[in-house]
Amino acid sequence: MIDAHARVESELRERSGALESARDALEQERRRSSEALSQGQARAATSQRIERPLNPALQSRPNWAWRGLALLVIAAVAVAVWLVLHSTILH
C-alpha cells in the first residue's frame, strides 16, 4: 500500500510539474500575443487614417460674399414674382 501511495504521489508531482510548465508556456504565449496585438492595433490605427477634404460647412470662416449674393438672388426672384402677380392678376 505504501508503494501505491508513493507511486500516486510521484505521479501527482509529475503532473503538477507538467501543469506548471504548460501554464508558464501559456502565459508566455499570452504575453507574446498581447504584445503583437497591441503593436498590430497601433499600426492599424496609423494606417487607417484617411485624408479627405474638409466639409465646406465645417470651414472656420464662412464665405459671407456667397451668402449675400444668394440672398440678393432670392430677393430679386421674390420681387419678380410680386411684379408679375401684381401686373397680371391684381389689376
Secondary structure as a PSIPRED ss2 file (coil, helix, strand):
# PSIPRED VFORMAT (PSIPRED V4.0)

   1 M C   1.000  0.000  0.000
   2 I H   0.000  1.000  0.000
   3 D H   0.000  1.000  0.000
   4 A H   0.000  1.000  0.000
   5 H H   0.000  1.000  0.000
   6 A H   0.000  1.000  0.000
   7 R H   0.000  1.000  0.000
   8 V H   0.000  1.000  0.000
   9 E H   0.000  1.000  0.000
  10 S H   0.000  1.000  0.000
  11 E H   0.000  1.000  0.000
  12 L H   0.000  1.000  0.000
  13 R H   0.000  1.000  0.000
  14 E H   0.000  1.000  0.000
  15 R H   0.000  1.000  0.000
  16 S H   0.000  1.000  0.000
  17 G H   0.000  1.000  0.000
  18 A H   0.000  1.000  0.000
  19 L H   0.000  1.000  0.000
  20 E H   0.000  1.000  0.000
  21 S H   0.000  1.000  0.000
  22 A H   0.000  1.000  0.000
  23 R H   0.000  1.000  0.000
  24 D H   0.000  1.000  0.000
  25 A H   0.000  1.000  0.000
  26 L H   0.000  1.000  0.000
  27 E H   0.000  1.000  0.000
  28 Q H   0.000  1.000  0.000
  29 E H   0.000  1.000  0.000
  30 R H   0.000  1.000  0.000
  31 R H   0.000  1.000  0.000
  32 R H   0.000  1.000  0.000
  33 S H   0.000  1.000  0.000
  34 S H   0.000  1.000  0.000
  35 E H   0.000  1.000  0.000
  36 A H   0.000  1.000  0.000
  37 L H   0.000  1.000  0.000
  38 S H   0.000  1.000  0.000
  39 Q H   0.000  1.000  0.000
  40 G H   0.000  1.000  0.000
  41 Q H   0.000  1.000  0.000
  42 A H   0.000  1.000  0.000
  43 R H   0.000  1.000  0.000
  44 A H   0.000  1.000  0.000
  45 A H   0.000  1.000  0.000
  46 T H   0.000  1.000  0.000
  47 S H   0.000  1.000  0.000
  48 Q C   1.000  0.000  0.000
  49 R C   1.000  0.000  0.000
  50 I C   1.000  0.000  0.000
  51 E C   1.000  0.000  0.000
  52 R C   1.000  0.000  0.000
  53 P C   1.000  0.000  0.000
  54 L C   1.000  0.000  0.000
  55 N C   1.000  0.000  0.000
  56 P H   0.000  1.000  0.000
  57 A H   0.000  1.000  0.000
  58 L H   0.000  1.000  0.000
  59 Q C   1.000  0.000  0.000
  60 S C   1.000  0.000  0.000
  61 R C   1.000  0.000  0.000
  62 P C   1.000  0.000  0.000
  63 N C   1.000  0.000  0.000
  64 W H   0.000  1.000  0.000
  65 A H   0.000  1.000  0.000
  66 W H   0.000  1.000  0.000
  67 R H   0.000  1.000  0.000
  68 G H   0.000  1.000  0.000
  69 L H   0.000  1.000  0.000
  70 A H   0.000  1.000  0.000
  71 L H   0.000  1.000  0.000
  72 L H   0.000  1.000  0.000
  73 V H   0.000  1.000  0.000
  74 I H   0.000  1.000  0.000
  75 A H   0.000  1.000  0.000
  76 A H   0.000  1.000  0.000
  77 V H   0.000  1.000  0.000
  78 A H   0.000  1.000  0.000
  79 V H   0.000  1.000  0.000
  80 A H   0.000  1.000  0.000
  81 V H   0.000  1.000  0.000
  82 W H   0.000  1.000  0.000
  83 L H   0.000  1.000  0.000
  84 V H   0.000  1.000  0.000
  85 L H   0.000  1.000  0.000
  86 H H   0.000  1.000  0.000
  87 S H   0.000  1.000  0.000
  88 T H   0.000  1.000  0.000
  89 I C   1.000  0.000  0.000
  90 L C   1.000  0.000  0.000
  91 H C   1.000  0.000  0.000
